[in-house]
């Protein structure tokens, strides 16, 4: 049910189905949790882990 948005400012925003902002993270860079370029893909697996692809790599963010 949540909505995941890859923003042009190298960050991810997560919204509830009613539009409330739940979380926002990321910034430009090449460290873990940063994005080197525009975000090209976002997906969530059955465990709720988030995968984010930019132009150079895919990062996994495990749900805790």
VENDA-V581150 format. One record per residue. N is the residue number from 1. RES is the residue in one small letter. SS is DSSP state (2 for helix, 1 for strand, 0 for the rest). PHI is phi as a letter, one per 30 degrees, with the letter a starting at -180 (none if undefined). Layout:
n->N res->RES ss->SS phi->PHI
n->N res->RES ss->SS phi->PHI
//
This chain:
n->1 res->x ss->0 phi->none
n->2 res->x ss->0 phi->d
n->3 res->x ss->1 phi->c
n->4 res->x ss->1 phi->c
n->5 res->x ss->1 phi->b
n->6 res->x ss->1 phi->d
n->7 res->x ss->1 phi->c
n->8 res->x ss->0 phi->d
n->9 res->x ss->0 phi->c
n->10 res->x ss->0 phi->h
n->11 res->x ss->1 phi->b
n->12 res->x ss->1 phi->c
n->13 res->x ss->1 phi->c
n->14 res->x ss->1 phi->c
n->15 res->x ss->1 phi->c
n->16 res->x ss->0 phi->d
n->17 res->x ss->0 phi->e
n->18 res->x ss->0 phi->d
n->19 res->x ss->0 phi->j
n->20 res->x ss->0 phi->d
n->21 res->x ss->1 phi->d
n->22 res->x ss->1 phi->c
n->23 res->x ss->1 phi->a
n->24 res->x ss->1 phi->a
n->25 res->x ss->1 phi->a
n->26 res->x ss->0 phi->j
n->27 res->x ss->0 phi->a
n->28 res->x ss->1 phi->d
n->29 res->x ss->0 phi->l
n->30 res->x ss->0 phi->c
n->31 res->x ss->0 phi->d
n->32 res->x ss->0 phi->e
n->33 res->x ss->0 phi->i
n->34 res->x ss->0 phi->c
n->35 res->x ss->1 phi->b
n->36 res->x ss->0 phi->d
n->37 res->x ss->0 phi->a
n->38 res->x ss->0 phi->e
n->39 res->x ss->0 phi->d
n->40 res->x ss->0 phi->c
n->41 res->x ss->1 phi->a
n->42 res->x ss->1 phi->b
n->43 res->x ss->1 phi->b
n->44 res->x ss->1 phi->b
n->45 res->x ss->0 phi->c
n->46 res->x ss->0 phi->d
n->47 res->x ss->0 phi->c
n->48 res->x ss->0 phi->i
n->49 res->x ss->0 phi->d
n->50 res->x ss->1 phi->c
n->51 res->x ss->1 phi->c
n->52 res->x ss->1 phi->b
n->53 res->x ss->1 phi->c
n->54 res->x ss->0 phi->c
n->55 res->x ss->0 phi->d
n->56 res->x ss->0 phi->c
n->57 res->x ss->0 phi->a
n->58 res->x ss->1 phi->c
n->59 res->x ss->1 phi->c
n->60 res->x ss->1 phi->c
n->61 res->x ss->1 phi->c
n->62 res->x ss->0 phi->d
n->63 res->x ss->0 phi->d
n->64 res->x ss->0 phi->c
//
